């Protein structure tokens, strides 16, 4: 160890200031990412504290639980489980995902392939879906509901025959005028203090049944729901018991607006265009991202990393098989 340290110090003396700064930032990133690791974390399987250190697996500390007889690592059940990359890499990658960096940018930044970046991106997105299921959003007070539309997309694969259309180039428009079946609806809801939800279950205009499927458990009975007058929202009010108000009605125009939900739509469209479209089957994964980071992407990176990557906070790990086969939107 002493010889290795001497070799490292000899090398550091020869590097330029910019390289030295990168080395310091890399080391500080590792320290920051690992500072919340407990010496003996509770067993993730039975929550017992009767555990001992039990050697190492691939250079990582392994633990043994006397209560259930299972072994585990610091990363078991977390986003970083079975990953060859360090916690500092995952922390930076989560930050890149939140601020909308492209897959190729992250792949070049960290030195891995585009496919690896894709798998890591979708592991993060599916973990965000897990968070929303674990702690579902409940909209109350003044709540704005509306929908925005994006063209269906088969990015990365040939357009199937049942789509009855040819492949489109980036930036191309729909073949039909108006809101047709070529459009996928992203139904959104925003509370004035910032809570948001976005989900896709249909093409074109949503029905009352589809709106209830999305918002039925996410809107409080005491909420004042502001809409643009789409009739489907009236049945939502009857089913939930909340008050639904049309902001386009003459009496309400001067008092209420949909500015907050429209700003969410602008954020979604801007991010969607930045990605040059998102495959429709993955769109609800990105909707989870839109819901969580709306208005506060920069401040969430650290807290999300510790929620998703620290043992004991729940299971947020997904395999490559899950990425390809689970929670896909089929319309």
FIZA-321728 format. One record per residue (C-alpha): residue in one letter; chain; x, y, z. Coordinates in nm, 3 decimals. Layout:
% residues N
   miba   lumgu        px        py        pz
      A       A         X         Y         Z
...
***
This chain:
% residues 331
   miba   lumgu        px        py        pz
      X       A     0.000     0.000     0.000
      X       A     0.284     0.241     0.087
      X       A     0.452     0.186    -0.251
      X       A     0.120     0.248    -0.430
      X       A     0.069     0.574    -0.240
      X       A     0.423     0.691    -0.323
      X       A     0.365     0.609    -0.692
      X       A     0.038     0.803    -0.684
      X       A     0.199     1.109    -0.523
      X       A     0.486     1.102    -0.774
      X       A     0.232     1.101    -1.058
      X       A     0.025     1.383    -0.905
      X       A     0.335     1.605    -0.891
      X       A     0.367     1.578    -1.271
      X       A     0.010     1.658    -1.379
      X       A    -0.117     2.000    -1.481
      X       A    -0.359     2.205    -1.272
      X       A    -0.667     2.105    -1.477
      X       A    -0.590     1.732    -1.443
      X       A    -0.522     1.777    -1.073
      X       A    -0.861     1.944    -1.030
      X       A    -1.032     1.651    -1.207
      X       A    -0.855     1.405    -0.978
      X       A    -0.966     1.599    -0.670
      X       A    -1.327     1.617    -0.792
      X       A    -1.326     1.242    -0.864
      X       A    -1.197     1.154    -0.516
      X       A    -1.438     1.395    -0.346
      X       A    -1.723     1.238    -0.545
      X       A    -1.632     0.893    -0.412
      X       A    -1.615     1.027    -0.054
      X       A    -1.949     1.208    -0.087
      X       A    -2.123     0.905    -0.240
      X       A    -2.003     0.670     0.035
      X       A    -2.035     0.891     0.342
      X       A    -2.386     0.763     0.423
      X       A    -2.293     0.391     0.419
      X       A    -2.351     0.230     0.758
      X       A    -2.086     0.004     0.911
      X       A    -2.341    -0.277     0.965
      X       A    -2.670    -0.202     0.784
      X       A    -2.984    -0.390     0.885
      X       A    -3.075    -0.697     0.686
      X       A    -3.280    -0.590     0.380
      X       A    -3.472    -0.918     0.390
      X       A    -3.591    -0.933     0.754
      X       A    -3.476    -0.595     0.898
      X       A    -3.279    -0.773     1.172
      X       A    -2.978    -0.609     1.338
      X       A    -2.816    -0.944     1.424
      X       A    -2.562    -0.930     1.146
      X       A    -2.188    -0.978     1.111
      X       A    -1.932    -0.895     0.845
      X       A    -1.888    -1.196     0.623
      X       A    -1.593    -1.142     0.393
      X       A    -1.606    -0.967     0.057
      X       A    -1.772    -1.025    -0.281
      X       A    -1.611    -0.858    -0.584
      X       A    -1.428    -0.620    -0.353
      X       A    -1.745    -0.518    -0.166
      X       A    -1.813    -0.583     0.204
      X       A    -2.053    -0.874     0.253
      X       A    -2.275    -0.929     0.557
      X       A    -2.445    -1.234     0.711
      X       A    -2.778    -1.220     0.894
      X       A    -2.812    -1.459     1.189
      X       A    -3.191    -1.414     1.186
      X       A    -3.274    -1.530     0.830
      X       A    -2.940    -1.683     0.729
      X       A    -2.900    -1.471     0.414
      X       A    -2.598    -1.276     0.296
      X       A    -2.610    -0.931     0.137
      X       A    -2.405    -0.629     0.035
      X       A    -2.444    -0.254     0.086
      X       A    -2.598    -0.243    -0.263
      X       A    -2.849    -0.530    -0.224
      X       A    -3.194    -0.420    -0.341
      X       A    -3.072    -0.072    -0.437
      X       A    -3.035     0.090    -0.777
      X       A    -2.664    -0.002    -0.783
      X       A    -2.715    -0.376    -0.717
      X       A    -2.511    -0.602    -0.950
      X       A    -2.347    -0.296    -1.105
      X       A    -1.977    -0.278    -1.193
      X       A    -1.976     0.101    -1.156
      X       A    -1.904     0.294    -0.838
      X       A    -2.162     0.487    -0.637
      X       A    -2.001     0.814    -0.750
      X       A    -2.063     0.721    -1.116
      X       A    -2.427     0.643    -1.037
      X       A    -2.463     0.972    -0.847
      X       A    -2.336     1.170    -1.149
      X       A    -2.548     0.963    -1.387
      X       A    -2.865     1.032    -1.186
      X       A    -2.782     1.403    -1.202
      X       A    -2.739     1.382    -1.581
      X       A    -3.076     1.205    -1.609
      X       A    -3.254     1.471    -1.403
      X       A    -3.119     1.763    -1.605
      X       A    -3.193     1.591    -1.939
      X       A    -2.847     1.504    -2.071
      X       A    -2.845     1.268    -2.370
      X       A    -2.739     0.904    -2.349
      X       A    -2.443     0.964    -2.580
      X       A    -2.326     1.254    -2.362
      X       A    -2.329     1.036    -2.049
      X       A    -2.172     0.740    -2.231
      X       A    -1.881     0.954    -2.350
      X       A    -1.849     1.124    -2.011
      X       A    -1.818     0.798    -1.815
      X       A    -1.651     0.588    -2.083
      X       A    -1.909     0.316    -2.141
      X       A    -2.125     0.211    -2.436
      X       A    -2.453     0.363    -2.555
      X       A    -2.637     0.042    -2.459
      X       A    -2.497     0.054    -2.105
      X       A    -2.610     0.416    -2.073
      X       A    -2.955     0.315    -2.203
      X       A    -2.985     0.035    -1.946
      X       A    -2.871     0.262    -1.663
      X       A    -3.112     0.538    -1.774
      X       A    -3.410     0.301    -1.767
      X       A    -3.307     0.151    -1.434
      X       A    -3.320     0.504    -1.293
      X       A    -3.657     0.576    -1.459
      X       A    -3.811     0.250    -1.333
      X       A    -3.680     0.328    -0.983
      X       A    -3.858     0.667    -1.005
      X       A    -4.178     0.479    -1.094
      X       A    -4.123     0.264    -0.785
      X       A    -4.092     0.580    -0.574
      X       A    -4.421     0.717    -0.705
      X       A    -4.595     0.387    -0.630
      X       A    -4.444     0.376    -0.283
      X       A    -4.537     0.738    -0.207
      X       A    -4.822     0.826    -0.446
      X       A    -4.894     1.190    -0.523
      X       A    -5.220     1.327    -0.379
      X       A    -5.336     1.654    -0.534
      X       A    -5.543     1.881    -0.313
      X       A    -5.634     2.248    -0.286
      X       A    -5.639     2.424    -0.623
      X       A    -5.547     2.157    -0.877
      X       A    -5.512     2.198    -1.253
      X       A    -5.580     1.902    -1.484
      X       A    -5.518     1.904    -1.857
      X       A    -5.364     1.692    -2.130
      X       A    -5.091     1.745    -2.385
      X       A    -5.022     1.538    -2.696
      X       A    -4.710     1.394    -2.858
      X       A    -4.681     1.186    -3.175
      X       A    -4.655     0.811    -3.125
      X       A    -4.301     0.690    -3.168
      X       A    -4.135     0.356    -3.246
      X       A    -3.785     0.487    -3.191
      X       A    -3.523     0.214    -3.234
      X       A    -3.755    -0.032    -3.411
      X       A    -3.940    -0.056    -3.744
      X       A    -4.295     0.079    -3.748
      X       A    -4.532    -0.222    -3.706
      X       A    -4.789    -0.301    -3.976
      X       A    -5.083    -0.235    -3.742
      X       A    -4.975     0.131    -3.719
      X       A    -5.088     0.175    -4.083
      X       A    -4.831     0.440    -4.159
      X       A    -4.478     0.484    -4.287
      X       A    -4.187     0.579    -4.064
      X       A    -4.154     0.953    -3.990
      X       A    -3.838     1.161    -3.987
      X       A    -3.750     1.375    -3.687
      X       A    -3.968     1.685    -3.682
      X       A    -4.227     1.543    -3.923
      X       A    -4.596     1.609    -3.865
      X       A    -4.891     1.373    -3.836
      X       A    -5.054     1.257    -4.160
      X       A    -5.401     1.347    -4.030
      X       A    -5.523     1.686    -3.917
      X       A    -5.625     1.754    -3.557
      X       A    -5.590     1.522    -3.258
      X       A    -5.597     1.181    -3.428
      X       A    -5.496     0.831    -3.324
      X       A    -5.140     0.919    -3.425
      X       A    -5.116     1.125    -3.107
      X       A    -5.054     0.988    -2.758
      X       A    -5.215     1.179    -2.472
      X       A    -5.009     1.268    -2.165
      X       A    -5.265     1.345    -1.895
      X       A    -5.123     1.580    -1.635
      X       A    -5.227     1.719    -1.300
      X       A    -5.052     1.991    -1.099
      X       A    -5.118     2.133    -0.755
      X       A    -5.034     2.499    -0.717
      X       A    -4.759     2.425    -0.460
      X       A    -4.573     2.205    -0.708
      X       A    -4.690     1.843    -0.675
      X       A    -4.740     1.694    -1.021
      X       A    -4.845     1.376    -1.193
      X       A    -4.821     1.273    -1.558
      X       A    -4.935     0.945    -1.713
      X       A    -5.036     0.797    -2.047
      X       A    -5.309     0.537    -2.097
      X       A    -5.466     0.631    -2.432
      X       A    -5.439     0.785    -2.775
      X       A    -5.621     1.106    -2.879
      X       A    -5.870     1.262    -2.633
      X       A    -5.910     1.076    -2.302
      X       A    -6.247     0.940    -2.189
      X       A    -6.391     0.976    -1.840
      X       A    -6.298     0.616    -1.762
      X       A    -5.937     0.673    -1.868
      X       A    -5.913     0.993    -1.665
      X       A    -6.042     0.810    -1.358
      X       A    -5.783     0.537    -1.415
      X       A    -5.512     0.802    -1.394
      X       A    -5.643     1.051    -1.137
      X       A    -5.890     0.842    -0.935
      X       A    -5.647     0.780    -0.647
      X       A    -5.443     1.098    -0.691
      X       A    -5.702     1.374    -0.647
      X       A    -5.846     1.457    -0.306
      X       A    -6.221     1.499    -0.247
      X       A    -6.153     1.852    -0.116
      X       A    -5.966     1.957    -0.431
      X       A    -6.090     2.234    -0.658
      X       A    -6.013     2.092    -1.002
      X       A    -5.960     2.344    -1.283
      X       A    -5.999     2.215    -1.640
      X       A    -6.030     2.350    -1.994
      X       A    -6.390     2.234    -2.029
      X       A    -6.338     1.880    -2.164
      X       A    -6.657     1.694    -2.073
      X       A    -6.471     1.382    -1.958
      X       A    -6.358     1.570    -1.647
      X       A    -6.718     1.610    -1.530
      X       A    -6.750     1.235    -1.479
      X       A    -6.421     1.246    -1.288
      X       A    -6.572     1.498    -1.047
      X       A    -6.878     1.277    -0.994
      X       A    -6.665     0.967    -0.929
      X       A    -6.421     1.129    -0.685
      X       A    -6.651     1.384    -0.525
      X       A    -6.428     1.684    -0.598
      X       A    -6.538     2.015    -0.746
      X       A    -6.465     2.054    -1.118
      X       A    -6.455     2.402    -1.271
      X       A    -6.419     2.508    -1.635
      X       A    -6.174     2.801    -1.654
      X       A    -6.301     2.894    -2.000
      X       A    -6.649     2.965    -1.868
      X       A    -6.730     3.336    -1.885
      X       A    -6.771     3.366    -1.506
      X       A    -6.434     3.204    -1.429
      X       A    -6.204     3.355    -1.691
      X       A    -6.094     3.649    -1.475
      X       A    -6.044     3.438    -1.159
      X       A    -5.877     3.114    -1.267
      X       A    -5.626     2.991    -1.524
      X       A    -5.425     2.684    -1.621
      X       A    -5.085     2.852    -1.626
      X       A    -4.921     2.603    -1.390
      X       A    -5.019     2.290    -1.582
      X       A    -4.934     2.467    -1.909
      X       A    -4.584     2.529    -1.777
      X       A    -4.557     2.155    -1.707
      X       A    -4.663     2.090    -2.067
      X       A    -4.393     2.328    -2.190
      X       A    -4.134     2.146    -1.980
      X       A    -4.250     1.806    -2.114
      X       A    -4.245     1.923    -2.477
      X       A    -3.904     2.088    -2.438
      X       A    -3.752     1.776    -2.281
      X       A    -3.930     1.547    -2.529
      X       A    -3.793     1.744    -2.824
      X       A    -3.447     1.748    -2.666
      X       A    -3.455     1.367    -2.663
      X       A    -3.581     1.374    -3.026
      X       A    -3.881     1.174    -2.922
      X       A    -3.931     0.889    -2.676
      X       A    -4.046     0.541    -2.775
      X       A    -4.415     0.527    -2.685
      X       A    -4.375     0.198    -2.498
      X       A    -4.136     0.374    -2.256
      X       A    -4.331     0.698    -2.223
      X       A    -4.468     0.635    -1.872
      X       A    -4.115     0.591    -1.744
      X       A    -4.034     0.939    -1.869
      X       A    -4.367     1.065    -1.734
      X       A    -4.244     0.957    -1.389
      X       A    -3.932     1.166    -1.449
      X       A    -4.141     1.466    -1.559
      X       A    -4.362     1.433    -1.249
      X       A    -4.073     1.423    -1.003
      X       A    -3.831     1.680    -1.144
      X       A    -4.079     1.947    -1.258
      X       A    -3.955     2.280    -1.115
      X       A    -3.673     2.133    -0.902
      X       A    -3.438     1.913    -1.109
      X       A    -3.114     2.064    -0.976
      X       A    -3.196     2.024    -0.606
      X       A    -3.313     1.662    -0.629
      X       A    -3.000     1.479    -0.743
      X       A    -2.842     1.422    -0.401
      X       A    -3.163     1.328    -0.216
      X       A    -3.273     1.092    -0.496
      X       A    -2.933     0.924    -0.499
      X       A    -2.950     0.849    -0.127
      X       A    -3.311     0.730    -0.157
      X       A    -3.242     0.496    -0.448
      X       A    -2.888     0.379    -0.367
      X       A    -2.882     0.333     0.013
      X       A    -2.980    -0.001     0.158
      X       A    -3.297    -0.017     0.369
      X       A    -3.502     0.234     0.167
      X       A    -3.687    -0.033    -0.031
      X       A    -3.609    -0.236    -0.341
      X       A    -3.531    -0.018    -0.644
      X       A    -3.329    -0.267    -0.846
      X       A    -3.439    -0.378    -1.193
      X       A    -3.272    -0.619    -1.434
      X       A    -3.218    -0.574    -1.808
      X       A    -3.504    -0.824    -1.855
      X       A    -3.731    -0.587    -1.658
      X       A    -3.625    -0.297    -1.881
      X       A    -3.728    -0.485    -2.195
      X       A    -4.049    -0.645    -2.067
      X       A    -4.201    -0.465    -1.768
      X       A    -4.426    -0.157    -1.745
      X       A    -4.442    -0.102    -2.119
      X       A    -4.721     0.111    -2.265
      X       A    -4.918    -0.082    -2.526
      X       A    -5.177     0.134    -2.706
***
